[in-house]
Amino acid sequence: MIINFEDFTHDLTEYEKRSLLPIMVRSLRAKIGRHSAITNKKIVAALTSQGLKVGEARVRKIINYIRIRGIVTNLIATSKGYYVSSEEEEISRYVESLRQRAGAIQAIADTFGKQKEPGQLNLSL
């Protein structure tokens, strides 16, 4: 669970594990190649059309669960959506992108850790 995002990042519920996870795993395994990518919004719409309740933030959490556990291997996320890749170069670029994004977030955390007076903001540019 991530501080300040508890409503979205809490562990999967039993409902999510039993009802949503199996459907999402089957669907995502079939999304092979960039041309088959599916967006978060389309996932939500597809699940909702089946009478299931889920929002975009929880879809991201379920996908995080799937990816961390390697349930669907090489599941890439781009601005076009989620899909499975079998291309080594594409996977390598994606891993590098993840590392770069993690580094950018770490740089922000490091900067906040060095700031001495949190009550004083300098808004002049």
Order of alpha helices (4+ residues) and beta strands (2+ residues): alpha-alpha-alpha-alpha-beta-beta-alpha
